[in-house]
């Protein structure tokens, strides 16, 4: 095995790991939040270095729950306007943009 192939395998492995963690975070957000909270609480224990404790404080900070449908919080966790009250996008001239309608055609 050459140095290049070892480096290539390491890079590919890191990319696959990053994609798997991203999919885990997207598909299981509550489990991700629970694991992050547990790791944050462990990192803030006395005796750990200061950089670990500061990272643990960031990870163990809880977000305020949205409160459910109709609470005024969008799905982006920014707690802005609900998605039903969001105005449609506007074109440069100020006219509303019409959505593209896809039509399935039968093959010949």
Backbone atoms as SQL, in Angstrom:
CREATE TABLE atoms (id INTEGER PRIMARY KEY, chain TEXT, resi INTEGER, resn TEXT, atom TEXT, x REAL, y REAL, z REAL);
INSERT INTO atoms VALUES
  (1, 'A', 1, 'UNK', 'N', 0.846, -1.166, 0.000),
  (2, 'A', 1, 'UNK', 'CA', 0.000, 0.000, 0.000),
  (3, 'A', 1, 'UNK', 'C', 0.899, 1.238, 0.000),
  (4, 'A', 2, 'UNK', 'N', 0.647, 2.126, -0.920),
  (5, 'A', 2, 'UNK', 'CA', 1.440, 3.345, -1.009),
  (6, 'A', 2, 'UNK', 'C', 0.874, 4.404, -0.072),
  (7, 'A', 3, 'UNK', 'N', 1.631, 5.445, 0.134),
  (8, 'A', 3, 'UNK', 'CA', 1.181, 6.532, 1.001),
  (9, 'A', 3, 'UNK', 'C', -0.055, 7.217, 0.414),
  (10, 'A', 4, 'UNK', 'N', -0.085, 7.340, -0.915),
  (11, 'A', 4, 'UNK', 'CA', -1.236, 7.979, -1.548),
  (12, 'A', 4, 'UNK', 'C', -2.515, 7.164, -1.342),
  (13, 'A', 5, 'UNK', 'N', -2.451, 5.858, -1.508),
  (14, 'A', 5, 'UNK', 'CA', -3.658, 5.045, -1.340),
  (15, 'A', 5, 'UNK', 'C', -4.109, 5.036, 0.119),
  (16, 'A', 6, 'UNK', 'N', -3.177, 5.099, 1.060),
  (17, 'A', 6, 'UNK', 'CA', -3.554, 5.192, 2.475),
  (18, 'A', 6, 'UNK', 'C', -4.252, 6.522, 2.751),
  (19, 'A', 7, 'UNK', 'N', -3.697, 7.610, 2.199),
  (20, 'A', 7, 'UNK', 'CA', -4.306, 8.931, 2.357),
  (21, 'A', 7, 'UNK', 'C', -5.681, 8.973, 1.707),
  (22, 'A', 8, 'UNK', 'N', -5.803, 8.382, 0.525),
  (23, 'A', 8, 'UNK', 'CA', -7.076, 8.343, -0.188),
  (24, 'A', 8, 'UNK', 'C', -8.119, 7.561, 0.609),
  (25, 'A', 9, 'UNK', 'N', -7.724, 6.438, 1.182),
  (26, 'A', 9, 'UNK', 'CA', -8.651, 5.651, 1.995),
  (27, 'A', 9, 'UNK', 'C', -9.090, 6.418, 3.228),
  (28, 'A', 10, 'UNK', 'N', -8.177, 7.158, 3.845),
  (29, 'A', 10, 'UNK', 'CA', -8.512, 7.963, 5.017),
  (30, 'A', 10, 'UNK', 'C', -9.510, 9.060, 4.655),
  (31, 'A', 11, 'UNK', 'N', -9.284, 9.747, 3.544),
  (32, 'A', 11, 'UNK', 'CA', -10.187, 10.817, 3.123),
  (33, 'A', 11, 'UNK', 'C', -11.567, 10.259, 2.789),
  (34, 'A', 12, 'UNK', 'N', -11.625, 9.156, 2.068),
  (35, 'A', 12, 'UNK', 'CA', -12.918, 8.549, 1.723),
  (36, 'A', 12, 'UNK', 'C', -13.649, 8.110, 2.990),
  (37, 'A', 13, 'UNK', 'N', -12.924, 7.529, 3.933),
  (38, 'A', 13, 'UNK', 'CA', -13.533, 7.119, 5.196),
  (39, 'A', 13, 'UNK', 'C', -14.091, 8.298, 5.974),
  (40, 'A', 14, 'UNK', 'N', -13.362, 9.420, 5.995),
  (41, 'A', 14, 'UNK', 'CA', -13.852, 10.615, 6.689),
  (42, 'A', 14, 'UNK', 'C', -15.087, 11.203, 6.014),
  (43, 'A', 15, 'UNK', 'N', -15.134, 11.171, 4.689),
  (44, 'A', 15, 'UNK', 'CA', -16.305, 11.669, 3.963),
  (45, 'A', 15, 'UNK', 'C', -17.522, 10.791, 4.247),
  (46, 'A', 16, 'UNK', 'N', -17.330, 9.479, 4.240),
  (47, 'A', 16, 'UNK', 'CA', -18.437, 8.557, 4.530),
  (48, 'A', 16, 'UNK', 'C', -18.927, 8.749, 5.964),
  (49, 'A', 17, 'UNK', 'N', -18.004, 8.925, 6.909),
  (50, 'A', 17, 'UNK', 'CA', -18.382, 9.152, 8.304),
  (51, 'A', 17, 'UNK', 'C', -19.169, 10.450, 8.458),
  (52, 'A', 18, 'UNK', 'N', -18.720, 11.508, 7.784),
  (53, 'A', 18, 'UNK', 'CA', -19.431, 12.787, 7.856),
  (54, 'A', 18, 'UNK', 'C', -20.836, 12.670, 7.270),
  (55, 'A', 19, 'UNK', 'N', -20.975, 11.959, 6.172),
  (56, 'A', 19, 'UNK', 'CA', -22.305, 11.767, 5.565),
  (57, 'A', 19, 'UNK', 'C', -23.207, 10.933, 6.474),
  (58, 'A', 20, 'UNK', 'N', -22.654, 9.904, 7.098),
  (59, 'A', 20, 'UNK', 'CA', -23.444, 9.071, 8.004),
  (60, 'A', 20, 'UNK', 'C', -23.896, 9.869, 9.218),
  (61, 'A', 21, 'UNK', 'N', -23.029, 10.716, 9.766),
  (62, 'A', 21, 'UNK', 'CA', -23.426, 11.542, 10.904),
  (63, 'A', 21, 'UNK', 'C', -24.477, 12.567, 10.505),
  (64, 'A', 22, 'UNK', 'N', -24.354, 13.125, 9.305),
  (65, 'A', 22, 'UNK', 'CA', -25.364, 14.064, 8.827),
  (66, 'A', 22, 'UNK', 'C', -26.715, 13.396, 8.635),
  (67, 'A', 23, 'UNK', 'N', -26.710, 12.185, 8.107),
  (68, 'A', 23, 'UNK', 'CA', -27.969, 11.448, 7.925),
  (69, 'A', 23, 'UNK', 'C', -28.563, 11.078, 9.278),
  (70, 'A', 24, 'UNK', 'N', -27.713, 10.682, 10.225),
  (71, 'A', 24, 'UNK', 'CA', -28.204, 10.357, 11.566),
  (72, 'A', 24, 'UNK', 'C', -28.839, 11.581, 12.207),
  (73, 'A', 25, 'UNK', 'N', -28.207, 12.733, 12.060),
  (74, 'A', 25, 'UNK', 'CA', -28.741, 13.958, 12.657),
  (75, 'A', 25, 'UNK', 'C', -30.072, 14.350, 12.020),
  (76, 'A', 26, 'UNK', 'N', -30.178, 14.161, 10.701),
  (77, 'A', 26, 'UNK', 'CA', -31.401, 14.549, 10.004),
  (78, 'A', 26, 'UNK', 'C', -32.539, 13.560, 10.243),
  (79, 'A', 27, 'UNK', 'N', -32.234, 12.265, 10.281),
  (80, 'A', 27, 'UNK', 'CA', -33.283, 11.253, 10.399),
  (81, 'A', 27, 'UNK', 'C', -33.726, 11.010, 11.846),
  (82, 'A', 28, 'UNK', 'N', -32.837, 11.245, 12.805),
  (83, 'A', 28, 'UNK', 'CA', -33.180, 11.011, 14.206),
  (84, 'A', 28, 'UNK', 'C', -32.799, 12.221, 15.057),
  (85, 'A', 29, 'UNK', 'N', -33.527, 13.337, 14.907),
  (86, 'A', 29, 'UNK', 'CA', -33.124, 14.561, 15.608),
  (87, 'A', 29, 'UNK', 'C', -33.256, 14.469, 17.127),
  (88, 'A', 30, 'UNK', 'N', -34.269, 13.775, 17.634),
  (89, 'A', 30, 'UNK', 'CA', -34.419, 13.678, 19.093),
  (90, 'A', 30, 'UNK', 'C', -33.316, 12.832, 19.713),
  (91, 'A', 31, 'UNK', 'N', -32.972, 11.737, 19.062),
  (92, 'A', 31, 'UNK', 'CA', -31.884, 10.891, 19.555),
  (93, 'A', 31, 'UNK', 'C', -30.567, 11.655, 19.490),
  (94, 'A', 32, 'UNK', 'N', -30.359, 12.400, 18.420),
  (95, 'A', 32, 'UNK', 'CA', -29.149, 13.210, 18.293),
  (96, 'A', 32, 'UNK', 'C', -29.084, 14.241, 19.414),
  (97, 'A', 33, 'UNK', 'N', -30.200, 14.902, 19.693),
  (98, 'A', 33, 'UNK', 'CA', -30.212, 15.914, 20.745),
  (99, 'A', 33, 'UNK', 'C', -29.947, 15.283, 22.113),
  (100, 'A', 34, 'UNK', 'N', -30.530, 14.100, 22.360),
  (101, 'A', 34, 'UNK', 'CA', -30.299, 13.413, 23.637),
  (102, 'A', 34, 'UNK', 'C', -28.835, 13.020, 23.810),
  (103, 'A', 35, 'UNK', 'N', -28.227, 12.476, 22.747),
  (104, 'A', 35, 'UNK', 'CA', -26.821, 12.093, 22.811),
  (105, 'A', 35, 'UNK', 'C', -25.916, 13.314, 22.983),
  (106, 'A', 36, 'UNK', 'N', -26.249, 14.397, 22.305),
  (107, 'A', 36, 'UNK', 'CA', -25.468, 15.618, 22.417),
  (108, 'A', 36, 'UNK', 'C', -25.570, 16.198, 23.826),
  (109, 'A', 37, 'UNK', 'N', -26.757, 16.151, 24.421),
  (110, 'A', 37, 'UNK', 'CA', -26.955, 16.625, 25.785),
  (111, 'A', 37, 'UNK', 'C', -26.181, 15.769, 26.777),
  (112, 'A', 38, 'UNK', 'N', -26.217, 14.456, 26.610),
  (113, 'A', 38, 'UNK', 'CA', -25.478, 13.559, 27.500),
  (114, 'A', 38, 'UNK', 'C', -23.972, 13.798, 27.397),
  (115, 'A', 39, 'UNK', 'N', -23.482, 13.945, 26.165),
  (116, 'A', 39, 'UNK', 'CA', -22.056, 14.203, 25.977),
  (117, 'A', 39, 'UNK', 'C', -21.680, 15.566, 26.552),
  (118, 'A', 40, 'UNK', 'N', -22.541, 16.552, 26.401),
  (119, 'A', 40, 'UNK', 'CA', -22.278, 17.877, 26.957),
  (120, 'A', 40, 'UNK', 'C', -22.228, 17.860, 28.467),
  (121, 'A', 41, 'UNK', 'N', -23.139, 17.113, 29.087),
  (122, 'A', 41, 'UNK', 'CA', -23.127, 17.002, 30.549),
  (123, 'A', 41, 'UNK', 'C', -21.871, 16.294, 31.036),
  (124, 'A', 42, 'UNK', 'N', -21.413, 15.288, 30.312),
  (125, 'A', 42, 'UNK', 'CA', -20.197, 14.587, 30.704),
  (126, 'A', 42, 'UNK', 'C', -18.969, 15.485, 30.560),
  (127, 'A', 43, 'UNK', 'N', -18.949, 16.294, 29.491),
  (128, 'A', 43, 'UNK', 'CA', -17.800, 17.163, 29.256),
  (129, 'A', 43, 'UNK', 'C', -17.679, 18.291, 30.281),
  (130, 'A', 44, 'UNK', 'N', -18.777, 18.688, 30.922),
  (131, 'A', 44, 'UNK', 'CA', -18.737, 19.799, 31.872),
  (132, 'A', 44, 'UNK', 'C', -18.341, 19.358, 33.277),
  (133, 'A', 45, 'UNK', 'N', -18.033, 18.087, 33.469),
  (134, 'A', 45, 'UNK', 'CA', -17.637, 17.620, 34.801),
  (135, 'A', 45, 'UNK', 'C', -16.339, 18.268, 35.246),
  (136, 'A', 46, 'UNK', 'N', -16.207, 18.419, 36.557),
  (137, 'A', 46, 'UNK', 'CA', -14.993, 18.986, 37.136),
  (138, 'A', 46, 'UNK', 'C', -13.814, 18.064, 36.863),
  (139, 'A', 47, 'UNK', 'N', -12.664, 18.650, 36.573),
  (140, 'A', 47, 'UNK', 'CA', -11.474, 17.873, 36.287),
  (141, 'A', 47, 'UNK', 'C', -11.134, 17.809, 34.810),
  (142, 'A', 48, 'UNK', 'N', -12.104, 18.132, 33.953),
  (143, 'A', 48, 'UNK', 'CA', -11.813, 18.178, 32.522),
  (144, 'A', 48, 'UNK', 'C', -11.167, 19.514, 32.177),
  (145, 'A', 49, 'UNK', 'N', -10.372, 19.556, 31.111),
  (146, 'A', 49, 'UNK', 'CA', -9.747, 20.827, 30.711),
  (147, 'A', 49, 'UNK', 'C', -10.798, 21.884, 30.371),
  (148, 'A', 50, 'UNK', 'N', -10.379, 23.140, 30.369),
  (149, 'A', 50, 'UNK', 'CA', -11.306, 24.260, 30.138),
  (150, 'A', 50, 'UNK', 'C', -11.947, 24.189, 28.761),
  (151, 'A', 51, 'UNK', 'N', -11.192, 23.769, 27.736),
  (152, 'A', 51, 'UNK', 'CA', -11.772, 23.718, 26.397),
  (153, 'A', 51, 'UNK', 'C', -12.861, 22.653, 26.318),
  (154, 'A', 52, 'UNK', 'N', -12.691, 21.548, 27.072),
  (155, 'A', 52, 'UNK', 'CA', -13.736, 20.515, 27.091),
  (156, 'A', 52, 'UNK', 'C', -14.980, 21.022, 27.813),
  (157, 'A', 53, 'UNK', 'N', -14.771, 21.753, 28.908),
  (158, 'A', 53, 'UNK', 'CA', -15.912, 22.276, 29.654),
  (159, 'A', 53, 'UNK', 'C', -16.684, 23.312, 28.847),
  (160, 'A', 54, 'UNK', 'N', -15.986, 24.159, 28.092),
  (161, 'A', 54, 'UNK', 'CA', -16.691, 25.155, 27.273),
  (162, 'A', 54, 'UNK', 'C', -17.463, 24.480, 26.136),
  (163, 'A', 55, 'UNK', 'N', -16.878, 23.436, 25.552),
  (164, 'A', 55, 'UNK', 'CA', -17.591, 22.675, 24.516),
  (165, 'A', 55, 'UNK', 'C', -18.813, 21.978, 25.119),
  (166, 'A', 56, 'UNK', 'N', -18.652, 21.435, 26.319),
  (167, 'A', 56, 'UNK', 'CA', -19.769, 20.781, 26.996),
  (168, 'A', 56, 'UNK', 'C', -20.896, 21.741, 27.329),
  (169, 'A', 57, 'UNK', 'N', -20.552, 22.993, 27.686),
  (170, 'A', 57, 'UNK', 'CA', -21.585, 23.984, 27.973),
  (171, 'A', 57, 'UNK', 'C', -22.364, 24.335, 26.709),
  (172, 'A', 58, 'UNK', 'N', -21.672, 24.390, 25.585),
  (173, 'A', 58, 'UNK', 'CA', -22.374, 24.673, 24.328),
  (174, 'A', 58, 'UNK', 'C', -23.297, 23.518, 23.949),
  (175, 'A', 59, 'UNK', 'N', -22.819, 22.298, 24.135),
  (176, 'A', 59, 'UNK', 'CA', -23.611, 21.134, 23.755),
  (177, 'A', 59, 'UNK', 'C', -24.764, 20.870, 24.713),
  (178, 'A', 60, 'UNK', 'N', -24.618, 21.217, 25.978),
  (179, 'A', 60, 'UNK', 'CA', -25.670, 20.902, 26.930),
  (180, 'A', 60, 'UNK', 'C', -26.720, 22.002, 27.043),
  (181, 'A', 61, 'UNK', 'N', -26.566, 23.099, 26.299),
  (182, 'A', 61, 'UNK', 'CA', -27.572, 24.152, 26.301),
  (183, 'A', 61, 'UNK', 'C', -28.815, 23.625, 25.606),
  (184, 'A', 62, 'UNK', 'N', -29.953, 23.761, 26.263),
  (185, 'A', 62, 'UNK', 'CA', -31.214, 23.254, 25.697),
  (186, 'A', 62, 'UNK', 'C', -31.907, 24.336, 24.894),
  (187, 'A', 63, 'UNK', 'N', -32.525, 23.929, 23.799),
  (188, 'A', 63, 'UNK', 'CA', -33.357, 24.837, 23.028),
  (189, 'A', 63, 'UNK', 'C', -34.757, 24.828, 23.617),
  (190, 'A', 64, 'UNK', 'N', -35.485, 25.929, 23.437),
  (191, 'A', 64, 'UNK', 'CA', -36.874, 25.994, 23.865),
  (192, 'A', 64, 'UNK', 'C', -37.713, 25.222, 22.863),
  (193, 'A', 65, 'UNK', 'N', -38.578, 24.338, 23.344),
  (194, 'A', 65, 'UNK', 'CA', -39.420, 23.547, 22.442),
  (195, 'A', 65, 'UNK', 'C', -40.398, 24.442, 21.710),
  (196, 'A', 66, 'UNK', 'N', -40.755, 24.025, 20.502),
  (197, 'A', 66, 'UNK', 'CA', -41.607, 24.828, 19.631),
  (198, 'A', 66, 'UNK', 'C', -43.044, 24.912, 20.135),
  (199, 'A', 67, 'UNK', 'N', -43.573, 23.882, 20.736),
  (200, 'A', 67, 'UNK', 'CA', -44.928, 23.942, 21.249),
  (201, 'A', 67, 'UNK', 'C', -45.967, 23.315, 20.345),
  (202, 'A', 68, 'UNK', 'N', -45.614, 22.832, 19.193),
  (203, 'A', 68, 'UNK', 'CA', -46.555, 22.109, 18.354),
  (204, 'A', 68, 'UNK', 'C', -47.104, 22.937, 17.221),
  (205, 'A', 69, 'UNK', 'N', -48.063, 22.358, 16.511),
  (206, 'A', 69, 'UNK', 'CA', -48.653, 22.992, 15.349),
  (207, 'A', 69, 'UNK', 'C', -49.429, 24.244, 15.751),
  (208, 'A', 70, 'UNK', 'N', -49.324, 25.271, 14.952),
  (209, 'A', 70, 'UNK', 'CA', -50.072, 26.491, 15.193),
  (210, 'A', 70, 'UNK', 'C', -49.474, 27.361, 16.280),
  (211, 'A', 71, 'UNK', 'N', -48.274, 27.046, 16.748),
  (212, 'A', 71, 'UNK', 'CA', -47.689, 27.845, 17.814),
  (213, 'A', 71, 'UNK', 'C', -46.965, 29.072, 17.271),
  (214, 'A', 72, 'UNK', 'N', -46.871, 29.188, 15.956),
  (215, 'A', 72, 'UNK', 'CA', -46.181, 30.322, 15.367),
  (216, 'A', 72, 'UNK', 'C', -44.729, 30.037, 15.065),
  (217, 'A', 73, 'UNK', 'N', -44.300, 28.826, 15.308),
  (218, 'A', 73, 'UNK', 'CA', -42.905, 28.490, 15.053),
  (219, 'A', 73, 'UNK', 'C', -42.831, 27.671, 13.772),
  (220, 'A', 74, 'UNK', 'N', -41.950, 28.069, 12.875),
  (221, 'A', 74, 'UNK', 'CA', -41.775, 27.351, 11.628),
  (222, 'A', 74, 'UNK', 'C', -40.967, 26.083, 11.829),
  (223, 'A', 75, 'UNK', 'N', -40.757, 25.344, 10.775),
  (224, 'A', 75, 'UNK', 'CA', -40.006, 24.098, 10.862),
  (225, 'A', 75, 'UNK', 'C', -38.507, 24.317, 10.871),
  (226, 'A', 76, 'UNK', 'N', -38.053, 25.542, 10.693),
  (227, 'A', 76, 'UNK', 'CA', -36.617, 25.816, 10.634),
  (228, 'A', 76, 'UNK', 'C', -36.032, 26.107, 12.006),
  (229, 'A', 77, 'UNK', 'N', -36.794, 25.992, 13.083),
  (230, 'A', 77, 'UNK', 'CA', -36.381, 26.257, 14.460),
  (231, 'A', 77, 'UNK', 'C', -35.944, 27.695, 14.678),
  (232, 'A', 78, 'UNK', 'N', -36.431, 28.611, 13.871),
  (233, 'A', 78, 'UNK', 'CA', -36.083, 30.008, 14.069),
  (234, 'A', 78, 'UNK', 'C', -37.194, 30.741, 14.811),
  (235, 'A', 79, 'UNK', 'N', -38.317, 30.079, 15.040),
  (236, 'A', 79, 'UNK', 'CA', -39.478, 30.647, 15.746),
  (237, 'A', 79, 'UNK', 'C', -39.910, 31.973, 15.142),
  (238, 'A', 80, 'UNK', 'N', -39.974, 32.000, 13.826),
  (239, 'A', 80, 'UNK', 'CA', -40.468, 33.173, 13.106),
  (240, 'A', 80, 'UNK', 'C', -41.960, 33.022, 12.878),
  (241, 'A', 81, 'UNK', 'N', -42.428, 33.427, 11.726),
  (242, 'A', 81, 'UNK', 'CA', -43.840, 33.299, 11.413),
  (243, 'A', 81, 'UNK', 'C', -44.144, 31.872, 11.007),
  (244, 'A', 82, 'UNK', 'N', -45.352, 31.388, 11.293),
  (245, 'A', 82, 'UNK', 'CA', -45.694, 30.039, 10.861),
  (246, 'A', 82, 'UNK', 'C', -45.709, 29.950, 9.344),
  (247, 'A', 83, 'UNK', 'N', -45.532, 28.747, 8.844),
  (248, 'A', 83, 'UNK', 'CA', -45.412, 28.564, 7.402),
  (249, 'A', 83, 'UNK', 'C', -46.680, 28.953, 6.655),
  (250, 'A', 84, 'UNK', 'N', -47.856, 28.954, 7.319),
  (251, 'A', 84, 'UNK', 'CA', -49.097, 29.323, 6.643),
  (252, 'A', 84, 'UNK', 'C', -49.192, 30.831, 6.429),
  (253, 'A', 85, 'UNK', 'N', -48.436, 31.622, 7.199),
  (254, 'A', 85, 'UNK', 'CA', -48.502, 33.072, 7.082),
  (255, 'A', 85, 'UNK', 'C', -47.351, 33.649, 6.272),
  (256, 'A', 86, 'UNK', 'N', -46.489, 32.807, 5.736),
  (257, 'A', 86, 'UNK', 'CA', -45.349, 33.286, 4.968),
  (258, 'A', 86, 'UNK', 'C', -45.857, 33.780, 3.621),
  (259, 'A', 87, 'UNK', 'N', -45.432, 34.988, 3.243),
  (260, 'A', 87, 'UNK', 'CA', -45.887, 35.547, 1.973),
  (261, 'A', 87, 'UNK', 'C', -45.170, 34.855, 0.817),
  (262, 'A', 88, 'UNK', 'N', -45.842, 34.746, -0.342),
  (263, 'A', 88, 'UNK', 'CA', -45.211, 34.097, -1.486),
  (264, 'A', 88, 'UNK', 'C', -44.034, 34.923, -1.973),
  (265, 'A', 89, 'UNK', 'N', -43.062, 34.278, -2.613),
  (266, 'A', 89, 'UNK', 'CA', -41.902, 35.028, -3.115),
  (267, 'A', 89, 'UNK', 'C', -42.309, 36.008, -4.207),
  (268, 'A', 90, 'UNK', 'N', -41.583, 37.094, -4.298),
  (269, 'A', 90, 'UNK', 'CA', -41.867, 38.128, -5.292),
  (270, 'A', 90, 'UNK', 'C', -40.750, 38.164, -6.325),
  (271, 'A', 91, 'UNK', 'N', -41.118, 38.513, -7.558),
  (272, 'A', 91, 'UNK', 'CA', -40.124, 38.688, -8.610),
  (273, 'A', 91, 'UNK', 'C', -39.473, 40.056, -8.434),
  (274, 'A', 92, 'UNK', 'N', -38.485, 40.359, -9.235),
  (275, 'A', 92, 'UNK', 'CA', -37.778, 41.634, -9.135),
  (276, 'A', 92, 'UNK', 'C', -38.699, 42.824, -9.361),
  (277, 'A', 93, 'UNK', 'N', -39.724, 42.644, -10.205),
  (278, 'A', 93, 'UNK', 'CA', -40.629, 43.753, -10.480),
  (279, 'A', 93, 'UNK', 'C', -41.760, 43.852, -9.461),
  (280, 'A', 94, 'UNK', 'N', -41.784, 42.990, -8.448),
  (281, 'A', 94, 'UNK', 'CA', -42.781, 43.053, -7.391),
  (282, 'A', 94, 'UNK', 'C', -43.973, 42.138, -7.612),
  (283, 'A', 95, 'UNK', 'N', -44.095, 41.521, -8.783),
  (284, 'A', 95, 'UNK', 'CA', -45.214, 40.626, -9.058),
  (285, 'A', 95, 'UNK', 'C', -44.958, 39.277, -8.387),
  (286, 'A', 96, 'UNK', 'N', -46.014, 38.625, -7.873),
  (287, 'A', 96, 'UNK', 'CA', -45.804, 37.314, -7.250),
  (288, 'A', 96, 'UNK', 'C', -45.333, 36.283, -8.276),
  (289, 'A', 97, 'UNK', 'N', -44.497, 35.382, -7.830),
  (290, 'A', 97, 'UNK', 'CA', -43.961, 34.341, -8.696),
  (291, 'A', 97, 'UNK', 'C', -44.912, 33.153, -8.667),
  (292, 'A', 98, 'UNK', 'N', -45.297, 32.694, -9.857),
  (293, 'A', 98, 'UNK', 'CA', -46.182, 31.535, -9.924),
  (294, 'A', 98, 'UNK', 'C', -45.353, 30.268, -9.858),
  (295, 'A', 99, 'UNK', 'N', -45.811, 29.269, -9.115),
  (296, 'A', 99, 'UNK', 'CA', -45.053, 28.022, -9.040),
  (297, 'A', 99, 'UNK', 'C', -45.122, 27.259, -10.355),
  (298, 'A', 100, 'UNK', 'N', -44.107, 26.480, -10.608),
  (299, 'A', 100, 'UNK', 'CA', -44.045, 25.663, -11.822),
  (300, 'A', 100, 'UNK', 'C', -44.904, 24.431, -11.592),
  (301, 'A', 101, 'UNK', 'N', -45.760, 24.115, -12.551),
  (302, 'A', 101, 'UNK', 'CA', -46.628, 22.958, -12.455),
  (303, 'A', 101, 'UNK', 'C', -46.081, 21.869, -13.362),
  (304, 'A', 102, 'UNK', 'N', -45.789, 20.706, -12.799),
  (305, 'A', 102, 'UNK', 'CA', -45.270, 19.587, -13.591),
  (306, 'A', 102, 'UNK', 'C', -46.432, 18.720, -14.025),
  (307, 'A', 103, 'UNK', 'N', -46.442, 18.380, -15.314),
  (308, 'A', 103, 'UNK', 'CA', -47.507, 17.559, -15.884),
  (309, 'A', 103, 'UNK', 'C', -46.875, 16.297, -16.438),
  (310, 'A', 104, 'UNK', 'N', -47.405, 15.157, -16.040),
  (311, 'A', 104, 'UNK', 'CA', -46.882, 13.889, -16.525),
  (312, 'A', 104, 'UNK', 'C', -47.549, 13.578, -17.862),
  (313, 'A', 105, 'UNK', 'N', -46.725, 13.355, -18.867),
  (314, 'A', 105, 'UNK', 'CA', -47.252, 13.043, -20.197),
  (315, 'A', 105, 'UNK', 'C', -47.131, 11.556, -20.450),
  (316, 'A', 106, 'UNK', 'N', -48.058, 11.050, -21.211),
  (317, 'A', 106, 'UNK', 'CA', -48.010, 9.647, -21.586),
  (318, 'A', 106, 'UNK', 'C', -46.989, 9.444, -22.686),
  (319, 'A', 107, 'UNK', 'N', -46.285, 8.316, -22.629),
  (320, 'A', 107, 'UNK', 'CA', -45.292, 8.058, -23.667),
  (321, 'A', 107, 'UNK', 'C', -46.004, 7.641, -24.958),
  (322, 'A', 108, 'UNK', 'N', -45.336, 7.861, -26.057),
  (323, 'A', 108, 'UNK', 'CA', -45.940, 7.588, -27.370),
  (324, 'A', 108, 'UNK', 'C', -45.797, 6.133, -27.712);
